[in-house]
Amino acid sequence: MNIFGIGGAELVIILVIMLVVAGPQRMIRWAYILGQYVAKLQKLWQEAAAVLQKEFDEAGVDVQVPKKIPTKGEIQRQVRAAANPLTRPLEDVKKEIGRDMDNLRISTQIGNLNEPPAAKAAASSKPSEPPVQDNGKAPENGNANGFGTWSGGGHQDEGERS
């Protein structure tokens, strides 16, 4: 919701401030007066639209003037509909380029453009892990999990301790 560039939350804050400053009695009176002005504005729009439509019809121009005051959304829809014949070829070209780029990515096997191809090749060919020793003895570095004795997980046999 956006009325005169004011969002919904801002409108609620303004109404609360007005309620505190003016009080409920004056707020009701102001709302009534505002409603009268809106009704007058709508009546003026309808009269102007009727006169304008009459002039367009007499001039032979094929234009329909809206009977109600157009909203921002309605104006945007009308502009989009009028610009659609101009933008459709651009959208078609954009889709075609997108399809070409997808085909290029598939054919070259590039999934992520930020990662260099050498890093991808290194990631895809991981080095093999060292074989696990099943003889119950610790590996040569003295740790069963391969981190060395300084990692806190090292095992030393009684014969190895000095």
Rosetta silent file (secondary structure, phi, psi, omega in degrees, C-alpha in Angstrom):
SEQUENCE: MNIFGIGGAELVIILVIMLVVAGPQRMIRWAYILGQYVAKLQKLWQEAAAVLQKEFDEAGVDVQVPKKIPTKGEIQRQVRAAANPLTRPLEDVKKEIGRDMDNLRISTQIGNLNEPPAAKAAASSKPSEPPVQDNGKAPENGNANGFGTWSGGGHQDEGERS
SCORE:     score description
SCORE:     0.000 S_00000001
   1 L     0.000  127.428 -178.679    0.000    0.000    0.000 S_00000001
   2 E  -144.631  107.447 -178.943    1.478    3.323   -1.037 S_00000001
   3 E  -114.074  117.037  179.867   -0.608    6.507   -0.868 S_00000001
   4 L    54.572   36.165  179.095    1.109    9.741   -1.959 S_00000001
   5 L    78.501   10.515 -179.756    4.495    8.134   -1.328 S_00000001
   6 E  -110.659  126.027 -179.784    3.528    7.129    2.229 S_00000001
   7 E   -78.100  176.730 -177.401    3.654    3.452    3.139 S_00000001
   8 H   -63.749  -46.148 -179.239    1.231    1.573    5.368 S_00000001
   9 H   -65.038  -40.032  179.061    3.328    1.747    8.539 S_00000001
  10 H   -64.985  -37.865  179.005    3.980    5.456    8.050 S_00000001
  11 H   -64.899  -41.243  178.038    0.261    6.087    7.561 S_00000001
  12 H   -63.045  -42.960  179.108   -0.580    4.272   10.802 S_00000001
  13 H   -62.504  -42.267  178.548    2.027    6.325   12.693 S_00000001
  14 H   -62.787  -42.749  179.534    0.600    9.559   11.261 S_00000001
  15 H   -64.725  -39.104  178.578   -2.930    8.535   12.248 S_00000001
  16 H   -65.465  -42.534  178.420   -1.832    7.670   15.804 S_00000001
  17 H   -63.867  -42.073  178.087   -0.065   11.036   16.148 S_00000001
  18 H   -62.844  -38.821  179.583   -3.131   12.820   14.794 S_00000001
  19 H   -64.639  -40.280  179.298   -5.337   10.928   17.254 S_00000001
  20 H   -69.841  -43.837 -176.564   -3.116   11.962   20.167 S_00000001
  21 H   -73.554  -47.110 -172.738   -2.818   15.595   19.041 S_00000001
  22 H   -90.248  -29.782 -176.504   -6.369   16.225   17.818 S_00000001
  23 H    90.972  161.396 -175.431   -8.369   13.825   19.921 S_00000001
  24 H   -67.888  -32.806 -178.049  -11.090   11.423   18.803 S_00000001
  25 H   -65.845  -47.657  179.761  -13.818   14.057   18.364 S_00000001
  26 H   -68.976  -33.366  178.332  -11.842   16.186   15.906 S_00000001
  27 H   -60.954  -41.141  178.796  -10.549   13.076   14.095 S_00000001
  28 H   -64.144  -42.613  179.238  -14.131   12.036   13.335 S_00000001
  29 H   -64.539  -42.403  179.445  -14.932   15.520   12.057 S_00000001
  30 H   -64.789  -39.745  178.487  -11.750   15.589    9.917 S_00000001
  31 H   -63.685  -39.179  178.204  -12.554   12.179    8.445 S_00000001
  32 H   -64.170  -44.788  179.411  -16.044   13.395    7.528 S_00000001
  33 H   -64.781  -42.565  178.118  -14.642   16.522    5.849 S_00000001
  34 H   -60.932  -41.208  176.660  -11.993   14.469    4.027 S_00000001
  35 H   -61.216  -39.108  177.377  -14.732   12.137    2.747 S_00000001
  36 H   -63.383  -42.735  179.656  -16.667   15.125    1.418 S_00000001
  37 H   -66.291  -37.442  177.576  -13.617   16.392   -0.455 S_00000001
  38 H   -64.989  -40.990  178.039  -12.944   12.952   -1.932 S_00000001
  39 H   -63.466  -41.264  177.574  -16.562   12.757   -3.138 S_00000001
  40 H   -63.056  -41.868  179.434  -16.231   16.231   -4.713 S_00000001
  41 H   -62.213  -42.947  179.128  -12.985   15.182   -6.408 S_00000001
  42 H   -64.894  -39.230  178.327  -14.630   12.068   -7.840 S_00000001
  43 H   -65.353  -41.874  177.606  -17.579   14.110   -9.116 S_00000001
  44 H   -63.252  -40.517  178.656  -15.220   16.636  -10.761 S_00000001
  45 H   -61.768  -45.590 -178.319  -13.273   13.773  -12.381 S_00000001
  46 H   -63.861  -39.680  178.383  -16.441   12.227  -13.792 S_00000001
  47 H   -66.585  -44.537  179.647  -17.608   15.561  -15.215 S_00000001
  48 H   -65.666  -38.527  179.327  -14.205   16.307  -16.752 S_00000001
  49 H   -65.660  -38.847  179.042  -13.973   12.773  -18.169 S_00000001
  50 H   -65.220  -43.542  179.491  -17.430   13.109  -19.759 S_00000001
  51 H   -65.974  -43.537 -179.556  -16.509   16.443  -21.399 S_00000001
  52 H   -64.612  -41.395  178.492  -13.138   15.117  -22.541 S_00000001
  53 H   -64.314  -39.035  177.904  -14.705   11.943  -23.944 S_00000001
  54 H   -62.014  -42.542  178.871  -17.265   14.031  -25.844 S_00000001
  55 H   -65.449  -41.485  177.924  -14.454   16.126  -27.362 S_00000001
  56 H   -62.736  -42.213 -179.845  -12.493   13.005  -28.347 S_00000001
  57 H   -65.206  -40.330  179.010  -15.570   11.476  -29.970 S_00000001
  58 H   -67.796  -32.530 -179.785  -16.303   14.661  -31.943 S_00000001
  59 H   -81.368  -10.774  179.263  -12.676   14.839  -33.110 S_00000001
  60 L    83.041   15.433  179.079  -12.779   11.212  -34.254 S_00000001
  61 L   -87.259  131.709 -177.689  -10.026   10.103  -31.892 S_00000001
  62 L   -91.312   75.372  179.534  -10.431    6.515  -30.676 S_00000001
  63 L  -130.548  135.825  176.653   -9.537    7.049  -26.993 S_00000001
  64 L  -104.877  118.811  177.275  -11.496    5.930  -23.952 S_00000001
  65 L   -84.586  130.423 -178.672  -11.232    8.221  -20.929 S_00000001
  66 L   -65.845  142.192 -179.268  -11.608    6.267  -17.667 S_00000001
  67 L   -76.182  -34.145  178.936  -14.773    6.979  -15.708 S_00000001
  68 L  -101.107  159.803  178.630  -13.098    6.520  -12.327 S_00000001
  69 L   -64.188  124.273 -178.713   -9.918    8.193  -11.100 S_00000001
  70 L   -70.759  141.174  176.650   -7.049    5.972  -12.242 S_00000001
  71 L   -90.905  171.857  179.480   -4.829    4.516   -9.541 S_00000001
  72 H   -61.594  -42.891  179.368   -1.072    4.122   -9.730 S_00000001
  73 H   -63.358  -39.952  179.342   -1.447    0.395  -10.423 S_00000001
  74 H   -66.131  -40.323  178.524   -3.956    0.995  -13.213 S_00000001
  75 H   -64.452  -42.110  178.500   -1.668    3.545  -14.857 S_00000001
  76 H   -62.314  -41.777  178.117    1.256    1.101  -14.638 S_00000001
  77 H   -62.132  -41.434  179.989   -0.849   -1.664  -16.247 S_00000001
  78 H   -66.941  -41.435  178.563   -1.872    0.635  -19.097 S_00000001
  79 H   -64.708  -42.356  179.393    1.715    1.762  -19.731 S_00000001
  80 H   -63.224  -40.299  179.140    2.915   -1.867  -19.651 S_00000001
  81 H   -66.791  -36.992  179.382    0.198   -2.889  -22.117 S_00000001
  82 H   -72.033  -32.882 -177.958    1.113   -0.009  -24.445 S_00000001
  83 H   -87.072  -10.036 -176.366    4.840   -0.816  -24.245 S_00000001
  84 H   -56.487  -43.945  178.360    4.370   -4.586  -24.653 S_00000001
  85 H   -62.383  -26.619  179.492    4.716   -4.580  -28.479 S_00000001
  86 H   -82.838  -33.392 -175.531    8.011   -2.723  -28.102 S_00000001
  87 H   -90.515  -18.167 -178.257    9.452   -4.858  -25.303 S_00000001
  88 H   -59.961  -45.229  177.870    8.377   -8.299  -26.561 S_00000001
  89 H   -60.923  -36.258  177.970   11.215   -8.586  -29.157 S_00000001
  90 H   -65.625  -40.155  177.444   13.736   -7.641  -26.451 S_00000001
  91 H   -64.221  -39.073  178.213   12.348  -10.329  -24.135 S_00000001
  92 H   -63.436  -42.281  178.387   12.607  -12.900  -26.931 S_00000001
  93 H   -64.733  -40.624  179.181   16.248  -11.991  -27.525 S_00000001
  94 H   -61.546  -43.264  178.671   16.934  -12.164  -23.780 S_00000001
  95 H   -64.958  -40.614 -179.977   15.439  -15.674  -23.599 S_00000001
  96 H   -64.567  -42.409  178.012   17.442  -16.792  -26.648 S_00000001
  97 H   -64.377  -40.013  177.884   20.695  -15.496  -25.162 S_00000001
  98 H   -61.682  -41.648  177.530   19.856  -17.246  -21.882 S_00000001
  99 H   -64.941  -41.374  178.063   19.319  -20.533  -23.698 S_00000001
 100 H   -62.532  -41.325  179.306   22.621  -20.100  -25.564 S_00000001
 101 H   -65.733  -39.916  177.663   24.449  -19.403  -22.294 S_00000001
 102 H   -63.718  -42.130  178.093   22.908  -22.497  -20.678 S_00000001
 103 H   -63.765  -38.764  178.542   23.953  -24.630  -23.655 S_00000001
 104 H   -65.045  -42.503  178.167   27.471  -23.178  -23.449 S_00000001
 105 H   -62.402  -42.807 -179.141   27.705  -23.969  -19.723 S_00000001
 106 H   -66.423  -42.345 -176.490   26.548  -27.526  -20.302 S_00000001
 107 H   -70.899  -28.080 -179.116   28.892  -28.093  -23.225 S_00000001
 108 H  -100.449   -1.326  177.841   31.946  -26.748  -21.382 S_00000001
 109 L    59.345   36.000  176.893   31.059  -28.294  -18.017 S_00000001
 110 L  -103.789  112.585 -179.478   31.458  -25.003  -16.176 S_00000001
 111 L   -93.581  -40.359 -176.750   29.030  -24.878  -13.295 S_00000001
 112 L  -123.795  115.013 -176.559   30.454  -22.022  -11.250 S_00000001
 113 L   -72.230  -19.133 -178.550   32.106  -19.161  -13.118 S_00000001
 114 L   -77.928  -23.745 -177.763   33.774  -17.829   -9.939 S_00000001
 115 L   -93.431  127.377 -179.010   35.830  -20.979   -9.420 S_00000001
 116 L   -66.972  149.961 -178.152   38.813  -21.406  -11.774 S_00000001
 117 H   -59.277  -32.496 -179.926   38.850  -24.605  -13.851 S_00000001
 118 H   -64.277  -37.966  179.353   42.143  -25.745  -12.246 S_00000001
 119 H   -67.935  -35.175  177.893   40.524  -25.703   -8.798 S_00000001
 120 H   -66.126  -41.162  179.940   37.624  -27.750  -10.135 S_00000001
 121 H   -65.395  -39.227  179.552   39.976  -30.323  -11.575 S_00000001
 122 H   -67.843  -37.848 -179.398   41.842  -30.525   -8.265 S_00000001
 123 H   -69.763  -33.424 -177.796   38.576  -30.869   -6.338 S_00000001
 124 H   -76.885  -26.844  179.012   37.310  -33.612   -8.619 S_00000001
 125 L  -109.130   77.799 -179.189   40.490  -35.697   -8.317 S_00000001
 126 L   -72.060  143.369  177.666   40.869  -35.988   -4.546 S_00000001
 127 L   -68.330  149.451 -178.751   43.979  -37.761   -3.328 S_00000001
 128 L   -74.190  148.212 -178.703   43.392  -41.201   -1.993 S_00000001
 129 L   -78.466  150.787  178.713   43.416  -41.618    1.778 S_00000001
 130 L   -65.723  150.642 -177.949   46.223  -43.627    3.388 S_00000001
 131 L   -66.825  146.680  179.428   45.307  -47.217    4.125 S_00000001
 132 L   -84.156  135.440 -179.738   43.960  -47.979    7.567 S_00000001
 133 L   -90.218  124.388 -178.441   46.090  -50.276    9.669 S_00000001
 134 L  -101.615    8.984 -176.185   44.122  -53.110   11.177 S_00000001
 135 L   -85.037    3.425  177.119   46.960  -54.688   13.148 S_00000001
 136 L    85.445  -10.221  178.779   46.064  -52.774   16.313 S_00000001
 137 L   -90.123  154.440  177.278   49.296  -50.799   16.287 S_00000001
 138 L   -74.713  154.305  176.888   49.456  -47.064   15.924 S_00000001
 139 L   -64.118  175.762 -175.214   50.774  -45.630   12.667 S_00000001
 140 L   -59.240  -30.806 -177.430   54.367  -44.501   12.335 S_00000001
 141 L   -79.742   -1.479  174.705   53.608  -40.996   13.617 S_00000001
 142 L    90.218    4.405 -177.703   52.437  -42.416   16.941 S_00000001
 143 E  -128.558  135.560 -177.652   48.736  -41.482   16.656 S_00000001
 144 L   -70.735  -28.468 -179.375   45.892  -43.766   15.645 S_00000001
 145 L   -94.725    3.752  173.230   43.965  -40.961   13.956 S_00000001
 146 L    83.431   13.332 -177.923   47.006  -39.708   12.037 S_00000001
 147 L   -97.015   -5.388 -179.529   47.373  -36.307   13.745 S_00000001
 148 L    91.858  171.626 -176.256   50.679  -36.939   15.511 S_00000001
 149 H   -76.934  -22.555 -178.795   51.558  -36.937   19.178 S_00000001
 150 H   -77.054  -10.397 -179.296   51.155  -33.183   19.651 S_00000001
 151 H   -81.975   -4.441  177.271   47.444  -33.336   18.882 S_00000001
 152 L    92.157   -6.253 -176.902   46.705  -34.947   22.233 S_00000001
 153 L  -109.553   11.761 -175.440   45.528  -38.199   20.769 S_00000001
 154 E   -74.002  143.820  177.082   48.875  -39.966   20.527 S_00000001
 155 L  -113.977  133.125  174.755   49.300  -43.433   22.034 S_00000001
 156 L  -122.842  133.845  176.093   52.596  -44.624   23.291 S_00000001
 157 L   -75.444  161.864 -177.660   53.230  -48.167   24.290 S_00000001
 158 L   -62.938  -30.439  179.550   54.962  -48.802   27.570 S_00000001
 159 L   -73.056  -25.258 -177.735   58.035  -49.900   25.722 S_00000001
 160 L   -84.059  -20.965 -178.245   58.216  -46.658   23.745 S_00000001
 161 L   -70.775  143.892  179.867   58.060  -44.376   26.811 S_00000001
 162 L  -111.127    0.000    0.000   61.376  -43.155   28.071 S_00000001
